[in-house]
């Protein structure tokens, strides 16, 4: 009998050892050399974007390969353009006036936890920002996406080899298990965790510094001044992108009664199907597992698949199924995160009521993540910005695309921090700058402060003067007393 858990633990230890050897070589490279490696990875990953997208979709059964290809491009080409000018190696800042030098010090070896919803794009993204910051990375893949993640890693390792760099800067566990992952997290210097709440919590509980992300339960508020047509087009584009597998995708529409009927009618015209009666009950029955967690069988699936699973008929061309939910909380299925073609729908009287409804939705599983608002009223937008517990307020843009940096100037990222309110150590779209520390060299710029004692009491005549001889005698006397 072979104990797979023991093999997984041993593999984790071996990979970390190899990564440390590789990282020591990387640590001796200058910025130009490191940037050359990152460019090589970017180019090869971009070439394989379509292949990796198809592999990920086939292996996991989630999403659309064309959208996964787009995510791979974002994680390679687009990301490279953003990180290329960053100083991440050696001296990154020098202030001659303040006489302070800032030196980047890499974390060392990073554990990269990869989800099944965005497997290849997350692996590419984490590899590039890790090496850009001078680190090696060891991946623990989600078992249902192990093959496509390994393929992505093989492509990036080949790019490193072609450049004469150690391949073990990027490695992946071939025997992933819970105990093996736990061992990996204990052995590394930093954890970069993207995955379910349980895995992120385990990362923060490992004893190793961690950057993790919380769940997203993104409300989309359509305020009365909004361009309704444009708002719905953007929401549907976002919600159907890779069949809703990005945690920043919209989970519920909140709108004011004065425009709610128009919003509903236009949503139906654009491919939204509102569920009622027995059909609604049947869909609710397949949405969750007995404990109330999301049913993985519907994650990343289109509306037709979910309808078939639930045993109902929906109009041809349906993009999302929508429920006018009665409330917000654990017992209301459509008020939770749904990484699939399902949306909640809420009517409120005023924007203040919408503010409260959005807060309740966020509290129901999305604190700290993101919120979308469609409005032309800057005063209301600012009120939301000041009061909503999110790290990203996305204005007049598809939430998915805006949060990850496709339609906004936010940093391209597949690790979206949720801040302390969401249980994360950062609210950033994680960048290479999150993966190194700063060592500061500070030169003395003022004389030694004079410490008053019984023997050295300043008089008005000598206040502000520095008597070096007297201070020296005082210090010598104090040292003598200590001895």
Buried (B, 14 or more C-beta within 10 A) or exposed (E): EEEEEEBBBBBBBBBBEBBBEBBEEBBEBEBEBBBEBBBBBBBBBBEBBBBBBBBBBEBBBBBBBEBBBBBBBBBBBBBBEBBEEBEBBEEBEEEEEEEBBBBBEBBBBBBBBBBBBBBBBBBBBBBBBBBBBBBBBBBBBBEBBBBBBBBBBBBBBBBBEEEEBBBBBBBBBEBBBEEBBBBBBBBBBBBBBBBBBEBBBBBBEBEBEBBBBBBBBBBBBBBBBBBBEEBBBBBBBBBBBBBBBBBBBBBBBBBBEEBBEEBBEBBBEBBBBBBEEEBBEBBBEBBBEEEEEBBBBBBBBBBBBBBEBBEBEBEEEBBBBBBBBEEBEEEBBBBBBBBBBBBBBBBBEEBEBBBBBBBBBBBBBBBBBBBBBBBEBEEBBEBBBEEBBBBBBBBBBBBBBBBBBBBBEBBBBBBBBBBEBBBBBBBBBBBBBBBBEEEEEEEEEEEEEBEEEEEEEEEEEEEEEEEEEBBEEBEEEEEEEEE
